[in-house]
Amino acid sequence: MSDYVHLENKGALFNNSYKEKDNQPDKRGSINVEGKVFDIAAWINKDKNGQEYLSLSVQEPRQREDSKDEESKVVDEKPENDVIEGDDPF
């Protein structure tokens, strides 16, 4: 991700070009919440009816180096409690 600064309460997700395993996020990005920036990751999932939804993870940002190895370590596992029982994930 770049040095771009989001407006307050705005963010963006991008395709994870470093994804190598299924448990790594499909999308990555950052979000500015009330002036504080967080890293976000998203996995594309399907509920029991086959409807797609995004499962999200938010974490404190970390120092990044310009290497693929360091970048791929940011959120690299799917959240465990990711079960949707109803038709609507909200």
N, C-alpha and C positions, 0 to 999 in steps of 0.2 A: 504494500500500500504506500501511497505517496505522502508528501508533506502537506497536502491539501488540508485546509482548515474548514470544517463544516460550519454553517451558520448554527446558532443555538437551536437545539431541539430538532436537528436535521441529521441525516446520515445516509450512507450508501452501502450497498452490497455488490460485490463483483464475483464472477466465476472464479473458483479457486484453481488456478492453472498449475498448482503444485500438488494437487490431489493424486495420491498413489494408491490409497487403500480405501475400502468402503466406509471405514469409521472416521475418516477425515472429512471435514466440512465440504459441501458442494459450493458454498459461497462464503466470502469473507468481506469484511469492511470495517467501518468505524461509525460511531454516532456521537454527537455532542448533546448531552443531556444537562440542561441548565448550566452550561459553561464547562462541564467536565467531559472529557473525551474517553470513550470506551471502545475496545475492540469487540466486534460482533462476528459470530460465525453462524451459518445456517445449513441445515441438512434438509434435503427434499425427501419427504416421506409420503406414504399413502395411508389413509385410515381404513377401517375394515370394509368400507363401502367403495374403496378405490379412489376416493377423492384426494388429490394432492394437497399437502400443507407443508409449511416450513417449521422446523423445530429450531429454536434459537438458543444460543449461548452468549452471554455477555461477560467480559472480564476486564480488569484494569489493564490499561495499555502497558506494554513493556518496551524496553529499548530495542530497537531493531538494528541489525547489521545488514549490509548489502550482500547477503549470501542466501542461496536457496535453502541450505540446511537450517539456518536459523529461522527463516521465514516459515518453513514447514512445521516448526515446533510450536507455533502460537496455539491454537486449539486443534488438537489432533485426534480427539476421541469423541464419539457421539455421546450426548447426554444419556444417562441410564433411564431416568423416569420420563419416558417419551411415549406413553400409552394414551391414546384417545379412544374413549369408549362410545361417545355419541357421534352423530352425523356431523356436527359442527365443532371444530376444535376450539371455539371460543365459548 
